[in-house]
Amino acid sequence: MATLQDTLKFRSGATLKNRFVLSPLTNIQSHPDGVLSDEEFRWLTMRAEGGFGLTMTCAASVQESGVGFPGQLGFHDEKHLPGLTRLAAKIKEYGSHAAAQLHHGGLRAVKGPKAPSADEKLKAEAMTLDEVRESRDCFISAARRAERAGFDGVELHGAHGYLICSFLSPELNRREDAYGGSPADRARFLLEIIDGVRAATHPGFSLGVRLSPERWGIQTLEIRDLAQQLMREAKIDYIDMSLWDVTKEPNDEALKGRTLASYFTELERGDVRLGAAGKIMSAQDARDTLAAGFDFPLLGRAAILHHDYPKRVTADPNFVPIATPVSEQYLRDEGLSTPFIAYMRSWAGFVQDAA
């Protein structure tokens, strides 16, 4: 069985120096116009310096109308390029694979949310066919911009109810054109983006997809079948499964009796790698993720608490992250700015109350 310290080769040609992958983490630290801030630069480059084999940005916007968070890092405008170039260069200086997660808020966008179909609850309007194609092309343009900035690859955010995910959901996507209806037609938006990114970027540029198999009307077995299709078609390098908890059973009563993860680790993946995120904290948790059949763990909270998590785990096989809640000063020392710390207060029991 592979170890966390083993290298990992992607089908496009890149090789990660180890199996530690930084999960894409919303941190609302950049400027209002999406330009990279010094705070976000510090947060990410500290993780690269801390030993992560792949350092991934937060969910970063591909279209101004699709911005999903205040202070979201942008890839949708040429004005973003200088900061992104600086960021990619520094991440790579530490020998980490620099990846950008490309995101469109869709029905969860901050202003004028749009979705495959109208959503009264979230006040989202249905996209026209031209708007669908425009957003598709914005993902492709953002990937091209990431490559120009020097990033080694991108991940498409297809999880958590955001735009790509909402196309995959039979509950949120009730379109009657080529982008709605059957699972194949609901996947068309994602598949066209994949084809477009591959055509627009050079060989060797890595491409991943984040999927979530539950919530937002998503059908677990449909996502399993989509993951199998992506693996067989082998146009991408990896799938990042956002599971909320890598040890949990499915929410669907008909699928219980085994872990949600097992529905994906049993697939025939060929050269496509498979990672998972969800409550991976200790060194043992990370090893257990590999033992469960994944190629790499994605670290979120553990990486927030320890910028050098990979180095700590390598030095101590029994490493366990510091217990929460932690102080604001502790988080500042780990590279979090005031806005990020304020955001982390929305995670119950993570930040100590002010004295």
N, C-alpha and C positions, 0 to 999 in steps of 0.2 A: 504494500500500500504506500502511496505517496506520503511524504511528510510536508509540513508547512514550509520547510526551508528548501524544498525542491523547486527547481525551475519549472516553468509552464510555457509550452510553445503554442502559439496561436496559428491557425491554418494560413493566415495571411503572411506569416513570416516572423512576427515579433515574438520575443521570448521574455517572459517575466522572470525576474531574478529570484522570486519566491512566490508563495501562494497567498500572501497577505494583500487583500484588496480593500481600499478605502471605499466605503459605501457612499453614494451621492447623498449629501446631507444639506438640506435647506438651512441657511444661516443668516439670511437677510442683511448681509454686511456690505454689499456693494452700493454704489451710488444710485440715486433714483432713476438715472437714465441708462442703467445697466453697465456703466463703465466700471472696470475693476477697481476696487479700493485697496489701499495698503493693508487694511485689516483682513480682507479676504485673501490677499496675496500671502500674508504671514500665516494665516490659518492653514492654507493648503500646502505651502512649501515646508512648514514644520512637519507635516505628515510624510512628505516625501523624504525629508532629512531623517525622519524617525524610522525609515526602513521599509515602507510599503512598496511592494512590487508593482502595484498599479495605484496611482493617485487620481481619483475621479472628482471632477467639480461637482458642485451642487447642481440641481436641475436648472439649466440655463436656457433662457428664452430664445426661440427661433423667429418670433414675430412679435412686433410691438403690441399688437392687439391681443396676443396670447400670454402676456406677462401674468404670472400666477401669484407672485409675492412682492411685497415692497422690498426694495433693496436686492432684487434678483439680478444675478450676473447675466449679461447679455451677449448673444452671438448673432444678433439680428441686424447689426448696422456696422458700417466701416469704421465708425468712431470707436468701436470696441476693440479693434484690431491691435493697437499698440499695447494695451494692457494685457490682452490675451497672449500676445507674443512674449511679453516679459514673463508671464506666468508659466507658459509651457517650457520656456528655456530653463527656468529655475528648477522646475519639477524634474526635468530630464538631467539636469546637472548632478542630481543625487542618484541617478541610475534608475529612476522610477518611470514606468510607462505612463505618459500623460494622456488622460482621457477626459473628454467633455461629455457630460450628459445633456442631451438636447431635449427640450421640453416645450410643450404648448399647453397652457392652462385649460383651454377648451371651456367647458361649462363651469370650471372653477377659476376662470380668469378674473383679474381684478376689475377690469373695465369692459363693459359690453360683452359678457360671456357668450360664446357660440358653441354649439354642439351639433352632432349629426342630426338630432331631432330636438324640437323645442322641449324645454324642461321648465315647467311653471314654478316648481319648488325653488330652483336655483336661478330663476329668471333668465334662463339662457335661450337665445334664439336659434332656430334651425339654420344651418349653413346652406347657402346656395351651392350648386355644383361648381360654380366658378370659385367660390370661397374654399371649398374642399381642395380643389386643385392648387389654389394659391398657397394654402397652408402646407400641403404636401411639398410644394416647390421650396417653401421657406425652410423646411427641415433639410432639404438637399443643399440649399445655399449655405445654411449654417454649418453643415459638415464640411463644405468646401472652405469656408472661412476658418474653421478650426484647423484644417490641414495647412492653410496658408500661414496661420499663426504658429505652426510648428507642433501642434498636438499630434500624438502618435495614433489617435483614433477617437471614435465617438461611441456613445451608447444612446440608443433611442428609448425615451421614457414611455413605455407602453403599459404602465401600471396605474393603480390608485385613482381611477376615474378621470384622469386627464385626457387630452384629446384622442390620442391613439387608443387608449383603453376604452374610451366611450364608443369608439367605432366598433370595437370587438364585443361590446355588451349588447345582447339582444333586448335588454330592458331599456337602454339609453339610445340605441340605434334602431329606429323604426322607419328608416328610409326605404323608398321603393325604387331607387335608381341602382346603378351599378355598385354603389358603396353600402348597400343595406340588403337585408333579407337573409340569405343563407350564411353559414359560418364563413364560407369561402369569400363571399362578397363583402362581409363585414371586415374581413382581414385584408381586403384589397388596398385600403389606405396605407397600412403598415407595409405590405409587400411592395407597393410602388415606391415607397420611401427607400426601402432597402435597395431595390434595383437602381434607383436614382443616385443614392449615395455611392454605390459601387461604381457606377458609370462616371461619376463626377470627381472621384478621388483616385489616387494612384495605387498600384499594387503595393501591398505591405501596410496599408492604412487599416487599422483594426476597426471592426464594427460589431457592437453588441446590442442586445435588446433586453430591456427590463420588462418582465411580465409579473402580474399578480393573478393568482388563480381563484380568488374569492372576492366578494363584496362588489358593490357598484353594478349588480346584475350580471356579473361575470359567471359563466358556467365552467366549473373546474375541468370537466372532461373535454370541453371545447378548447380550453387553453392547453391541456395536455396534448391534444391532437395538433394544435398549432405549433407547439414546441417540437413535436416529432417532425412536422413538415419542415420547419426551419432547419432542423438538424439534417434531414435527408437532402434538402436542397443545397445546404452547405454554402450559402452566400454570406453568412455571418461567422464571426469567430467564437462568440459565446452568448449564452442566455443567462441572465441574472434574475433568479426567482426571488421575488419579495414575498416571504411567507409569514411575516409577523412573528413567527416562532418556528424554528426549523424542526422542533420535536412534536408539534401539535398534530391532531387528527383533523380531517376535513370538517367544515361546518355542515356539509351535506350529509344528512343521516344515512343515506344510501351508500355512502363511500367510507363510513367509519370502520374501525377495526384495524386500521393501518395508518401510518403517518401520511400527511399531505405530501411531504417530500418524496415519498416512495413512488408516487404516481409519475414523478419526473426522472428520478434516478434510474428507473427501470427502462427508460427509452433507449433506443439505439442511436447513440449520438455521433458516431463516426469521429470526425475531426473537430466537431463543435464542442467547446467546453461548456460546463454547467456549474454555475455558482449559486449560492444561496445566502440570503440575509434574514435575520430574525432572532433576536435575543442570544446572539453569540457573544459571550463576555469573557469567560476564562480561557486559558490555554487549552484546557481539556475540552471545552465547548468547541473550539476551533478544530481540534483534532477529531472530535466526534463528527463534525460536519464532513470531513474528508472520509471518515469511516462509513458514513451513511451513503456514500457514493458520489458526493460532489467533488469537483475539481478544485474549488477554492471557496473560502468563506469571505463574505463581505462584512466588514466591521463598521458599525455605526457608533453606538454609545461608548463602546470600549475605546474607540479611536478618539472620541471627544475627550474622554477622561485621561488618555495617555497618548500623546502624539507619537511616542516611540514604542507603541505596543509591540510591533514586530521584534524589536531589539530586546524588549523585556521578556517576551515569550521564548525567544531563542536562548536567552541567558538562563531562564528559569522555567522548566517544563511544567511547574506547578503554579505559574503566575495567575493571580486573580486580581482584577482591577480594584482600585480603591472603592470603598463603600460609599454610596450616596445617602443623603445629600452632601454635596461638597460646597465649599465657600466660593463666593464670587472671585476672590483673589486667586484661589486655586485654578479656576477656569481661565482667568486672565493669563496666568503663567503657562497655561496649556494653549494659548494662542487665540482665545475667544475674546471678541470685542464686546462693548456694552450692549449693542443691539442683539448680538447672538446670545449673550447671557440672558437678556430679557426674554428672548424667544424660548430659551431652554426652561424658563419658569413655567411654561405651559405643559411641560412634562412633569407630572406629579412626583414629588419627592426627589428631584434631581438637584436643585439648587437650594442651599440653606436660606432660610428667611433672614432678612437683614436684622441686625441687632437693634 
